[in-house]
Amino acid sequence: MPTTMHNDQINTPSAVATWCFVVGAVLGVLGLISISTPWAAAATVDVFCGIMLVAGGVSQLAMTAATFSWRGFWLTLMCGVLSMMAGIGMLVLPNAGIEALVLFLAVVLLFEASLKLTAAFTIRHVYPWGWLLFDGMITALLGIILIASKPAESAVLLGVFVGVNLLSSGAMLAAAGWSIRRASALT
């Protein structure tokens, strides 16, 4: 007896691929902007990175709102919420010192890395998991370097590493979107 597919099953790969491209582009642009201003004063870096993380989190939350039937929904939702929390924390606590913010961001990056690495193995049969694994490893490396950084390096590292993290996430999502679209075209 032939099985019938519902419209949401047919459109899910296309919707996920489209959102991967959109969010990947947003994160890539935000990453380039972050990397281009690492020498800015600590307060400027703090506010700038906070806004970038909030915007990245909003983009990821928008993706989850449009792809709620996708298996990776909860992990993407947690990454978006975590990114927004980090950004809001940076905006609310600008006088806490750039060193404290670097440590906070390092912890956030390590949590984000653990979520990405978990997702890489959890959804490996329905998502291009190699890209997610690579992105998780880059994010973990950035977190470890930030924890080990000296206070004098903090301002520059903060802007550069947030940018590298956003670029890595953007590249992973764009590559995953391309892979999903290519795979769905073959079926």
N, C-alpha and C positions, 0 to 999 in steps of 0.2 A: 504494500500500500504506500503510495508516494506521500512524502511529508510536504507540508506547505510552510513557507516562511512568512512570518509577519513582517509588515513594513519596517518596524523598529529593528528587526534582525538584519534586514537588507541594508538599511541606512546607517547602522551603527559604525561599521568600519569607515565609511565615508565621513561621517560626522567626527569620529575620533581623529582621522587623518587631517581633516580641515582644521580642527582645533589645535592639533599638534603644530601645524604650520603657523597658525596665527599666534599662539602663545610662544612658539619658538622664535618668531620674528620679534615680538615684543621684548622677550628676555634678551635676545641678541642685541637689539638697539640699546636697551638699558645697560647691558654689560659694556658696550663700546663707550657709552657716555660715562660710565663709572671709571673705566680705565683711563680715559683721556684727562681726568682731573685729580690725579693722586697727590699732587703737591698743594692742594688747597688747604687752608687753615683747618685745624681739627674740628672746630664747630661747623664749618661748611661741609666737611666730609661727613660729619655725623648727620646733619639734616639731609644732605643729598642722598646718602646711603639709605637713610630711613624712608625717604620718599620712594626710592627705587625698589626697596624690598616690599613696601606696601603695594606699589603698582604691580610688581611681579606676583604677589599673593593674590591680588584682585584678579589678575589674568588667569591664574590657576583656578581660582574659585569660579570664574566665569566658565572655564572649561568643564569643571565638574557639574555645573548647573545644566550644561547642554549635553552632557554624556553620562547622566545618572544611571543608565542601565549597563554601563561598561564595568567590567570586573575590577579595574584599577581605580574606580571612583573614590573609595575611602582613602587610599594612599595618596592620591592626587589632592583630595580635600585636605588631608593633614599637612601635606607640604605647603599648600596655599595658606592655610591658617598659620602655620609656623612662620612662614615668610612675612605675613602681615603682622604677627606678634613681634617679630624682631624689628621690623620697621617702625612700628608704633613705639616700642621701647626706646629706640634711638631718638625719636622725635620728642618724647616726653622727658627723657633724662639727659639733656645736652650737657649739663654741668657736672655730671658724674665723672667725667674724665674720659679721654679717648682710650686709655688703657683698660678701663672697666668695660667699655663698649667693645673693644677688640676681644676681650675674654668672652663677653656675652655672645658676640657673633661667632666666635670659635665653637662655643658649645652648641649654638643653633646649627652651624654647619655640620657638626658631628652628628647631631640628631637627624638633620636632613639627610646626611649620608647614610645613616642606618636605615631610614625609611626607603631611600632609593635602592639600597642594596637588598633590603627585604623584598621590595617590589620586583627587583630584577629576577629573583628566584621564585616569587609567588605567581607572577603572571607570565612566566617565560614561554608558555605555549600559545599565548594569544597576543603577545606584544614583542617587538624586537628587543629582547632583554639584554643583548650585548651592549647596546648603546646606553641603556639604563645602568648597567653594571659599571661601564666606563665613567659615566657621569657621577655615580655614587663614589667611585674611587677618587676622582678629581676633587669632589666636595670634601671627602674625608681628609685628603692631603692638605687642602687649604685650611681646614679646621685645626689640624695638628701643627702646621706652620704658624698659624696665628697664636696658638697657645704658647708656643716656644719663642715668640718674637720679643725683642727688647722694646721697652717703652718709647725709645727714640724713633723706632721704625714704625710704630703703630699707625700714625696718620696716613703714611703712604701705603702701607700694607692694607689698611682698611678699605680704601678706595679701589686699589688694584684687585684685591682678592674677591671683593663683592662683584666686581666686573667680570673676573674670570669665572666665578661661580655662575653668574647669570648667562655668560656666553656659553659655558659648558652645558647648562640646562637648555638653553635655546637651541644649540646645535644638536643635542640629543633628541629634543622634541621634533625638530625639523627632519632629521634623519629617520626617526621613527614614523613620522607622518608619510614620508616618501616610501618607506618600506611597506607600511600598511596599505597605502594606495596602490602600490605595485602588486602586492599580494592579492588584494581584492579584485584587481583588474584581470588577474590570471584565473580567478575562479568563476 
